[in-house]
Amino acid sequence: MTTRAGNDWATFREPVVGPGPPHAEWMGSLPQSLSALPLANLAVPGSHNSFSFLIDEKSPVGCDQPIMVRQLAALSSSLTKMLIKKWSVTQRLTFREQLEVGIRYFDLRVSSKPGEGDEPYFIHGLFGSRVYDGLIEINNFLKSYSKEVIFLDFNHYYAMEDSNHQYLIQMFQRIFRSRLCETNLTEEITLQYLWEHKYQVLVFYHHHLAHGFSFLWPGHQILAPWANTSDAQKLVQFLENSLRERANRGTFHVSQAILTPQTNTVFWGLINGLQSSLVERISPSSGADQSCPSELFPLTLLPHNDGLTGLVWANTNTLERKMLQKVVDTA
């Protein structure tokens, strides 16, 4: 099989993984011809609202919701929270399970929680678990697989003062320690470079405080254009256009392979929720016919192991793989 990155070609066989979970160590199993390439040139599977498997229906309605929704919850708390959860849960798998099937990019939204001081929680409509618990789970996986590298993209914050941010940033240091990758030119970051320095975690932090810490990558170093559509064909066209138009090679690039519910989507599918209204709308034939350069691919409601195989091993044949390896999923 062959792969291409720029004008460089390499011939190799599909890597053989160990006896554990099928894609738990796929990065460490890549041939030298790929581990020497800039990390931004590899196809890296990701998940959208990666933490939402732990959204708590008993928690308060999140401050990321409009005032009208929060007022409605005050009148009919149980029903409103049940409906919010139906539209907020985008993942079934835990962090560990996502990592074991090959996910390496995590899309994260955090907030302070009433009565919890500076302690940050994941949030999407309702509150999820403590950020601390999620990061500990991820770090435990990294301890077991020293050649696997993850992207943590903290891109939305709610009810967060500078003190909350400082608390969260110190948490990164306490948990990941020397695994945190120092910022550098994107072109310099290869798997071999990361292995040599024993780095395993790239934290992207979309906040001005990121500039004060060498281990926080500013948000502008990872681009994530958003289609904002509930139409599968429009999504595929948007992804193809954004790939062709990408000019800035000094950043990482996220292809958001997600459908976004519009007002009428929610209105007509209020009771059914996200799964029935959008996820089941996608068919395997939704994939595009164009080959695409390497990206980070956030998916929603992850398919089973076989469904991710194409993305995990998409690195083995850049020219022949189809858009998202025909695994376009929804948000």
GULOMI-149656 format. One record per residue (C-alpha): x, y, z. Coordinates in nm, 4 decimals, always signed. Example, Ala and Ser with C-alpha at 12.3 -4.5 7.8 and 13.67 -1.06 7.14 Angstrom:
<nodes>
<node px="+1.2300" py="-0.4500" pz="+0.7800"/>
<node px="+1.3670" py="-0.1060" pz="+0.7140"/>
</nodes>
This chain:
<nodes>
<node px="+0.0000" py="+0.0000" pz="+0.0000"/>
<node px="+0.1176" py="+0.3560" pz="-0.0533"/>
<node px="+0.0667" py="+0.6908" pz="+0.1127"/>
<node px="+0.1476" py="+1.0432" pz="+0.0111"/>
<node px="+0.2179" py="+1.3557" pz="+0.2136"/>
<node px="+0.3049" py="+1.6476" pz="-0.0072"/>
<node px="+0.5417" py="+1.4996" pz="-0.2660"/>
<node px="+0.6800" py="+1.2281" pz="-0.0383"/>
<node px="+0.5791" py="+0.8671" pz="-0.0993"/>
<node px="+0.6219" py="+0.5665" pz="+0.1253"/>
<node px="+0.5403" py="+0.2006" pz="+0.0713"/>
<node px="+0.4494" py="-0.0194" pz="+0.3629"/>
<node px="+0.2160" py="-0.2834" pz="+0.4978"/>
<node px="-0.0772" py="-0.2175" pz="+0.7281"/>
<node px="+0.0557" py="-0.2108" pz="+1.0855"/>
<node px="-0.0096" py="-0.5059" pz="+1.3121"/>
<node px="-0.1481" py="-0.4152" pz="+1.6557"/>
<node px="-0.1065" py="-0.6076" pz="+1.9779"/>
<node px="-0.3501" py="-0.8419" pz="+2.1496"/>
<node px="-0.5393" py="-0.5650" pz="+2.3346"/>
<node px="-0.8260" py="-0.3436" pz="+2.2080"/>
<node px="-0.8163" py="-0.3210" pz="+1.8252"/>
<node px="-0.6946" py="+0.0384" pz="+1.7898"/>
<node px="-0.5589" py="+0.1193" pz="+2.1351"/>
<node px="-0.2015" py="+0.1558" pz="+2.0068"/>
<node px="-0.2455" py="+0.2455" pz="+1.6426"/>
<node px="-0.0108" py="+0.5451" pz="+1.6589"/>
<node px="+0.2688" py="+0.3398" pz="+1.8070"/>
<node px="+0.2174" py="+0.0783" pz="+1.5343"/>
<node px="+0.2617" py="+0.3163" pz="+1.2411"/>
<node px="+0.5698" py="+0.2623" pz="+1.0208"/>
<node px="+0.8664" py="+0.4962" pz="+1.0466"/>
<node px="+0.7747" py="+0.6582" pz="+0.7155"/>
<node px="+0.4617" py="+0.7998" pz="+0.8820"/>
<node px="+0.5883" py="+0.8602" pz="+1.2342"/>
<node px="+0.8495" py="+1.0918" pz="+1.0786"/>
<node px="+0.5830" py="+1.3063" pz="+0.9085"/>
<node px="+0.4386" py="+1.6180" pz="+1.0746"/>
<node px="+0.1533" py="+1.5116" pz="+1.3004"/>
<node px="-0.0729" py="+1.7549" pz="+1.1153"/>
<node px="-0.0339" py="+1.5342" pz="+0.8066"/>
<node px="-0.1877" py="+1.2275" pz="+0.9696"/>
<node px="-0.5577" py="+1.1398" pz="+0.9759"/>
<node px="-0.6631" py="+1.1411" pz="+1.3411"/>
<node px="-1.0144" py="+1.0279" pz="+1.4426"/>
<node px="-1.1922" py="+1.2484" pz="+1.6950"/>
<node px="-1.5234" py="+1.2818" pz="+1.8760"/>
<node px="-1.7651" py="+1.5733" pz="+1.9096"/>
<node px="-1.8716" py="+1.6825" pz="+2.2596"/>
<node px="-1.6530" py="+1.3953" pz="+2.3665"/>
<node px="-1.7619" py="+1.4003" pz="+2.7318"/>
<node px="-2.1394" py="+1.3904" pz="+2.6796"/>
<node px="-2.1754" py="+1.0220" pz="+2.7670"/>
<node px="-2.1796" py="+1.1402" pz="+3.1316"/>
<node px="-2.4398" py="+1.4164" pz="+3.1034"/>
<node px="-2.6432" py="+1.4076" pz="+3.4244"/>
<node px="-3.0201" py="+1.4474" pz="+3.3937"/>
<node px="-3.0342" py="+1.5308" pz="+3.7657"/>
<node px="-2.7923" py="+1.8238" pz="+3.7337"/>
<node px="-2.8994" py="+2.1868" pz="+3.6858"/>
<node px="-2.9655" py="+2.3080" pz="+3.3321"/>
<node px="-2.6376" py="+2.4403" pz="+3.1981"/>
<node px="-2.5580" py="+2.8086" pz="+3.1658"/>
<node px="-2.4831" py="+2.7377" pz="+2.7995"/>
<node px="-2.8603" py="+2.7197" pz="+2.7434"/>
<node px="-3.0797" py="+3.0226" pz="+2.6572"/>
<node px="-3.2595" py="+3.1934" pz="+2.9457"/>
<node px="-3.5937" py="+3.0747" pz="+2.8056"/>
<node px="-3.4874" py="+2.7098" pz="+2.8371"/>
<node px="-3.3654" py="+2.7638" pz="+3.1921"/>
<node px="-3.6938" py="+2.9315" pz="+3.2842"/>
<node px="-3.8892" py="+2.6436" pz="+3.1307"/>
<node px="-3.6833" py="+2.3989" pz="+3.3356"/>
<node px="-3.7851" py="+2.5871" pz="+3.6506"/>
<node px="-4.1506" py="+2.5185" pz="+3.5650"/>
<node px="-4.1182" py="+2.1576" pz="+3.4506"/>
<node px="-3.7770" py="+2.0372" pz="+3.5557"/>
<node px="-3.7949" py="+1.6616" pz="+3.4896"/>
<node px="-3.9553" py="+1.6838" pz="+3.1441"/>
<node px="-3.7337" py="+1.9694" pz="+3.0278"/>
<node px="-3.4144" py="+1.7945" pz="+3.1405"/>
<node px="-3.5208" py="+1.4694" pz="+2.9745"/>
<node px="-3.5671" py="+1.6522" pz="+2.6436"/>
<node px="-3.2406" py="+1.8447" pz="+2.6809"/>
<node px="-3.0529" py="+1.5213" pz="+2.7409"/>
<node px="-3.2058" py="+1.3648" pz="+2.4279"/>
<node px="-3.0491" py="+1.6471" pz="+2.2242"/>
<node px="-2.7236" py="+1.6844" pz="+2.4196"/>
<node px="-2.5775" py="+1.3343" pz="+2.4384"/>
<node px="-2.3515" py="+1.2870" pz="+2.1368"/>
<node px="-2.1359" py="+1.0012" pz="+2.2673"/>
<node px="-2.2149" py="+0.6592" pz="+2.4097"/>
<node px="-1.8567" py="+0.5551" pz="+2.4858"/>
<node px="-1.6498" py="+0.6575" pz="+2.7875"/>
<node px="-1.3173" py="+0.8325" pz="+2.7367"/>
<node px="-1.1350" py="+0.5031" pz="+2.7861"/>
<node px="-1.3600" py="+0.3234" pz="+2.5370"/>
<node px="-1.3162" py="+0.6013" pz="+2.2819"/>
<node px="-0.9395" py="+0.5796" pz="+2.3189"/>
<node px="-0.9468" py="+0.2026" pz="+2.2793"/>
<node px="-1.1300" py="+0.2263" pz="+1.9445"/>
<node px="-0.8781" py="+0.4816" pz="+1.8168"/>
<node px="-1.0146" py="+0.8263" pz="+1.9055"/>
<node px="-0.7326" py="+1.0738" pz="+1.9689"/>
<node px="-0.8999" py="+1.4169" pz="+1.9353"/>
<node px="-1.1421" py="+1.5329" pz="+2.2072"/>
<node px="-1.3788" py="+1.8292" pz="+2.1730"/>
<node px="-1.4348" py="+1.9720" pz="+2.5232"/>
<node px="-1.6683" py="+2.2348" pz="+2.6740"/>
<node px="-1.6406" py="+2.3333" pz="+3.0379"/>
<node px="-1.8163" py="+2.5457" pz="+3.2968"/>
<node px="-1.8159" py="+2.6296" pz="+3.6628"/>
<node px="-2.1078" py="+2.4754" pz="+3.8515"/>
<node px="-2.3220" py="+2.6465" pz="+4.1151"/>
<node px="-2.1932" py="+2.5657" pz="+4.4621"/>
<node px="-1.8722" py="+2.3984" pz="+4.3384"/>
<node px="-1.6277" py="+2.6898" pz="+4.3610"/>
<node px="-1.3507" py="+2.6792" pz="+4.0990"/>
<node px="-1.4088" py="+2.3104" pz="+4.0166"/>
<node px="-1.4787" py="+2.2836" pz="+3.6396"/>
<node px="-1.7382" py="+2.0477" pz="+3.4921"/>
<node px="-1.8054" py="+1.9354" pz="+3.1383"/>
<node px="-2.1221" py="+2.0892" pz="+2.9973"/>
<node px="-2.3554" py="+2.0505" pz="+2.7007"/>
<node px="-2.7117" py="+2.1460" pz="+2.7843"/>
<node px="-2.6749" py="+1.9777" pz="+3.1231"/>
<node px="-2.3683" py="+1.9294" pz="+3.3399"/>
<node px="-2.1549" py="+1.6205" pz="+3.3005"/>
<node px="-1.8753" py="+1.4866" pz="+3.5183"/>
<node px="-1.5937" py="+1.6821" pz="+3.6773"/>
<node px="-1.3204" py="+1.7639" pz="+3.4283"/>
<node px="-1.0731" py="+1.6151" pz="+3.6771"/>
<node px="-1.2358" py="+1.2712" pz="+3.6566"/>
<node px="-1.2274" py="+1.2722" pz="+3.2762"/>
<node px="-0.8626" py="+1.3765" pz="+3.2591"/>
<node px="-0.7627" py="+1.1108" pz="+3.5109"/>
<node px="-0.9323" py="+0.8457" pz="+3.2943"/>
<node px="-0.7451" py="+0.9696" pz="+2.9871"/>
<node px="-0.4135" py="+0.9849" pz="+3.1724"/>
<node px="-0.4530" py="+0.6269" pz="+3.2958"/>
<node px="-0.4856" py="+0.5154" pz="+2.9345"/>
<node px="-0.1722" py="+0.7085" pz="+2.8364"/>
<node px="+0.0227" py="+0.5382" pz="+3.1148"/>
<node px="-0.0576" py="+0.2050" pz="+2.9499"/>
<node px="+0.0224" py="+0.3168" pz="+2.5922"/>
<node px="+0.3304" py="+0.5380" pz="+2.5955"/>
<node px="+0.3360" py="+0.5993" pz="+2.2184"/>
<node px="-0.0227" py="+0.7222" pz="+2.1867"/>
<node px="-0.0784" py="+1.0980" pz="+2.1548"/>
<node px="-0.3995" py="+1.2912" pz="+2.2184"/>
<node px="-0.5416" py="+1.6328" pz="+2.1323"/>
<node px="-0.7495" py="+1.8036" pz="+2.4030"/>
<node px="-0.9389" py="+2.0941" pz="+2.2457"/>
<node px="-1.0903" py="+2.3167" pz="+2.5168"/>
<node px="-1.2922" py="+2.5516" pz="+2.2979"/>
<node px="-1.6018" py="+2.6632" pz="+2.4925"/>
<node px="-1.6150" py="+2.8094" pz="+2.8435"/>
<node px="-1.9177" py="+2.9159" pz="+3.0476"/>
<node px="-1.9310" py="+3.1087" pz="+3.3757"/>
<node px="-1.5521" py="+3.0897" pz="+3.3943"/>
<node px="-1.3529" py="+3.3674" pz="+3.5620"/>
<node px="-0.9748" py="+3.3880" pz="+3.5425"/>
<node px="-0.9528" py="+3.2004" pz="+3.8732"/>
<node px="-1.1490" py="+2.9100" pz="+3.7198"/>
<node px="-0.9108" py="+2.9026" pz="+3.4256"/>
<node px="-0.6063" py="+2.9116" pz="+3.6523"/>
<node px="-0.7484" py="+2.6192" pz="+3.8508"/>
<node px="-0.8054" py="+2.4173" pz="+3.5320"/>
<node px="-0.4611" py="+2.4958" pz="+3.3920"/>
<node px="-0.2963" py="+2.3857" pz="+3.7171"/>
<node px="-0.5003" py="+2.0666" pz="+3.6903"/>
<node px="-0.3374" py="+1.9930" pz="+3.3534"/>
<node px="+0.0027" py="+2.0254" pz="+3.5158"/>
<node px="-0.0849" py="+1.8059" pz="+3.8140"/>
<node px="-0.2326" py="+1.5261" pz="+3.6057"/>
<node px="-0.0257" py="+1.5129" pz="+3.2859"/>
<node px="+0.3038" py="+1.6569" pz="+3.4126"/>
<node px="+0.5855" py="+1.5877" pz="+3.1647"/>
<node px="+0.3431" py="+1.4391" pz="+2.9101"/>
<node px="+0.2315" py="+1.7928" pz="+2.8148"/>
<node px="+0.3776" py="+1.8924" pz="+2.4781"/>
<node px="+0.5415" py="+2.2344" pz="+2.4675"/>
<node px="+0.4208" py="+2.4620" pz="+2.1881"/>
<node px="+0.6312" py="+2.4559" pz="+1.8731"/>
<node px="+0.6006" py="+2.5023" pz="+1.4993"/>
<node px="+0.3328" py="+2.2629" pz="+1.3771"/>
<node px="+0.5665" py="+2.1329" pz="+1.1080"/>
<node px="+0.8155" py="+2.0263" pz="+1.3777"/>
<node px="+0.5688" py="+1.8051" pz="+1.5656"/>
<node px="+0.6049" py="+1.4452" pz="+1.4490"/>
<node px="+0.5306" py="+1.1268" pz="+1.6378"/>
<node px="+0.9015" py="+1.0552" pz="+1.6530"/>
<node px="+0.9624" py="+1.4000" pz="+1.8046"/>
<node px="+0.6886" py="+1.3399" pz="+2.0621"/>
<node px="+0.8192" py="+0.9936" pz="+2.1497"/>
<node px="+1.1722" py="+1.1250" pz="+2.1893"/>
<node px="+1.0537" py="+1.3911" pz="+2.4379"/>
<node px="+0.7969" py="+1.1570" pz="+2.5987"/>
<node px="+0.5161" py="+1.3985" pz="+2.5115"/>
<node px="+0.1642" py="+1.2558" pz="+2.4785"/>
<node px="-0.0774" py="+1.5470" pz="+2.5293"/>
<node px="-0.1398" py="+1.8556" pz="+2.3166"/>
<node px="-0.3771" py="+2.0936" pz="+2.4972"/>
<node px="-0.5441" py="+2.3589" pz="+2.2807"/>
<node px="-0.6842" py="+2.6380" pz="+2.4962"/>
<node px="-0.9070" py="+2.9008" pz="+2.3379"/>
<node px="-0.8497" py="+3.1747" pz="+2.5949"/>
<node px="-0.6041" py="+3.4599" pz="+2.6351"/>
<node px="-0.4394" py="+3.2899" pz="+2.9337"/>
<node px="-0.3004" py="+3.0267" pz="+2.6970"/>
<node px="-0.0263" py="+3.2686" pz="+2.5950"/>
<node px="+0.1190" py="+3.2608" pz="+2.9465"/>
<node px="+0.1937" py="+2.8870" pz="+2.9499"/>
<node px="+0.4368" py="+2.7085" pz="+2.7211"/>
<node px="+0.2346" py="+2.3836" pz="+2.7305"/>
<node px="-0.0922" py="+2.5444" pz="+2.6145"/>
<node px="-0.1434" py="+2.5688" pz="+2.2403"/>
<node px="-0.3467" py="+2.8820" pz="+2.1533"/>
<node px="-0.6811" py="+2.8190" pz="+1.9866"/>
<node px="-0.5725" py="+2.9794" pz="+1.6593"/>
<node px="-0.3321" py="+2.6898" pz="+1.6049"/>
<node px="-0.6175" py="+2.4501" pz="+1.5390"/>
<node px="-0.8771" py="+2.5506" pz="+1.2773"/>
<node px="-1.2251" py="+2.3971" pz="+1.2873"/>
<node px="-1.4641" py="+2.5374" pz="+1.0231"/>
<node px="-1.8267" py="+2.4486" pz="+1.1010"/>
<node px="-2.0887" py="+2.3687" pz="+0.8369"/>
<node px="-2.3863" py="+2.4412" pz="+1.0677"/>
<node px="-2.6253" py="+2.2316" pz="+0.8592"/>
<node px="-2.8607" py="+1.9384" pz="+0.9120"/>
<node px="-2.8300" py="+1.8330" pz="+0.5473"/>
<node px="-2.5835" py="+1.5473" pz="+0.4865"/>
<node px="-2.5022" py="+1.6396" pz="+0.1249"/>
<node px="-2.4404" py="+2.0045" pz="+0.2163"/>
<node px="-2.2106" py="+1.8843" pz="+0.4930"/>
<node px="-2.0040" py="+1.6714" pz="+0.2555"/>
<node px="-1.9787" py="+1.9596" pz="+0.0061"/>
<node px="-1.8715" py="+2.1969" pz="+0.2849"/>
<node px="-1.6017" py="+1.9547" pz="+0.3972"/>
<node px="-1.4695" py="+1.9165" pz="+0.0441"/>
<node px="-1.4628" py="+2.2937" pz="-0.0089"/>
<node px="-1.2944" py="+2.3657" pz="+0.3243"/>
<node px="-1.0234" py="+2.1123" pz="+0.2452"/>
<node px="-0.9564" py="+2.2615" pz="-0.0966"/>
<node px="-0.9540" py="+2.6156" pz="+0.0390"/>
<node px="-0.7220" py="+2.5431" pz="+0.3290"/>
<node px="-0.4116" py="+2.7535" pz="+0.2797"/>
<node px="-0.2608" py="+2.7985" pz="+0.6248"/>
<node px="-0.0210" py="+2.5070" pz="+0.6649"/>
<node px="+0.1052" py="+2.6304" pz="+1.0016"/>
<node px="-0.1944" py="+2.4970" pz="+1.1944"/>
<node px="-0.3814" py="+2.1793" pz="+1.2667"/>
<node px="-0.7118" py="+2.1462" pz="+1.0825"/>
<node px="-1.0338" py="+1.9863" pz="+1.2091"/>
<node px="-1.2917" py="+1.8521" pz="+0.9647"/>
<node px="-1.6146" py="+1.8675" pz="+1.1622"/>
<node px="-1.8061" py="+1.5728" pz="+1.0160"/>
<node px="-2.1146" py="+1.6617" pz="+1.2143"/>
<node px="-2.4731" py="+1.7529" pz="+1.1398"/>
<node px="-2.6201" py="+2.0350" pz="+1.3484"/>
<node px="-2.9911" py="+2.0368" pz="+1.4399"/>
<node px="-3.1726" py="+2.3483" pz="+1.3240"/>
<node px="-3.4800" py="+2.4999" pz="+1.4930"/>
<node px="-3.7223" py="+2.3045" pz="+1.2760"/>
<node px="-3.5205" py="+1.9859" pz="+1.3341"/>
<node px="-3.5697" py="+2.0157" pz="+1.7077"/>
<node px="-3.9347" py="+2.1233" pz="+1.6738"/>
<node px="-4.0386" py="+1.8250" pz="+1.4633"/>
<node px="-3.8206" py="+1.5766" pz="+1.6464"/>
<node px="-3.8507" py="+1.7123" pz="+1.9998"/>
<node px="-3.9489" py="+1.3824" pz="+2.1619"/>
<node px="-3.7357" py="+1.1577" pz="+1.9408"/>
<node px="-3.4105" py="+1.3398" pz="+2.0095"/>
<node px="-3.0782" py="+1.3552" pz="+1.8286"/>
<node px="-3.0373" py="+0.9844" pz="+1.7560"/>
<node px="-3.3609" py="+0.9427" pz="+1.5593"/>
<node px="-3.3731" py="+1.2909" pz="+1.4075"/>
<node px="-3.0212" py="+1.3183" pz="+1.2651"/>
<node px="-2.7979" py="+1.0183" pz="+1.3284"/>
<node px="-3.0156" py="+0.7672" pz="+1.1486"/>
<node px="-3.0453" py="+1.0023" pz="+0.8523"/>
<node px="-2.6857" py="+0.9350" pz="+0.7509"/>
<node px="-2.6257" py="+0.6423" pz="+0.5190"/>
<node px="-2.2956" py="+0.4949" pz="+0.3972"/>
<node px="-2.3629" py="+0.6498" pz="+0.0566"/>
<node px="-2.3204" py="+0.9981" pz="+0.2054"/>
<node px="-1.9449" py="+0.9848" pz="+0.1612"/>
<node px="-1.7836" py="+1.2073" pz="-0.0984"/>
<node px="-1.6032" py="+1.0838" pz="-0.4052"/>
<node px="-1.2946" py="+1.3020" pz="-0.3629"/>
<node px="-0.9792" py="+1.1911" pz="-0.1838"/>
<node px="-0.8815" py="+1.4247" pz="+0.0971"/>
<node px="-0.5682" py="+1.5371" pz="+0.2807"/>
<node px="-0.5031" py="+1.4380" pz="+0.6382"/>
<node px="-0.7221" py="+1.5863" pz="+0.9099"/>
<node px="-0.8666" py="+1.5516" pz="+1.2547"/>
<node px="-1.2130" py="+1.4013" pz="+1.2164"/>
<node px="-1.4601" py="+1.4632" pz="+1.4997"/>
<node px="-1.7497" py="+1.2181" pz="+1.4814"/>
<node px="-2.0680" py="+1.1971" pz="+1.6831"/>
<node px="-2.2291" py="+0.8811" pz="+1.8207"/>
<node px="-1.9287" py="+0.6707" pz="+1.7334"/>
<node px="-1.9799" py="+0.3608" pz="+1.5191"/>
<node px="-1.8573" py="+0.0203" pz="+1.6335"/>
<node px="-1.4890" py="-0.0739" pz="+1.5984"/>
<node px="-1.5221" py="-0.1770" pz="+1.2345"/>
<node px="-1.6691" py="+0.1626" pz="+1.1499"/>
<node px="-1.3586" py="+0.3427" pz="+1.2744"/>
<node px="-1.1094" py="+0.1123" pz="+1.1068"/>
<node px="-1.1140" py="+0.3137" pz="+0.7839"/>
<node px="-1.0246" py="+0.6335" pz="+0.9677"/>
<node px="-0.7631" py="+0.4823" pz="+1.1946"/>
<node px="-0.5823" py="+0.3281" pz="+0.8990"/>
<node px="-0.6670" py="+0.6087" pz="+0.6555"/>
<node px="-0.3024" py="+0.7066" pz="+0.6923"/>
<node px="-0.2061" py="+0.3991" pz="+0.4929"/>
<node px="-0.3433" py="+0.5292" pz="+0.1630"/>
<node px="-0.3960" py="+0.9033" pz="+0.1345"/>
<node px="-0.4763" py="+0.9122" pz="-0.2360"/>
<node px="-0.7266" py="+0.6305" pz="-0.2427"/>
<node px="-0.9232" py="+0.6939" pz="+0.0759"/>
<node px="-1.2611" py="+0.8642" pz="+0.0308"/>
<node px="-1.3911" py="+1.1599" pz="+0.2288"/>
<node px="-1.4138" py="+1.0415" pz="+0.5905"/>
<node px="-1.3746" py="+0.6825" pz="+0.4626"/>
<node px="-1.7533" py="+0.6976" pz="+0.4168"/>
<node px="-1.8048" py="+0.7190" pz="+0.7899"/>
<node px="-1.9767" py="+1.0556" pz="+0.8044"/>
<node px="-2.1704" py="+1.0751" pz="+1.1322"/>
<node px="-2.3839" py="+1.3389" pz="+1.2976"/>
<node px="-2.3849" py="+1.5980" pz="+1.5710"/>
</nodes>
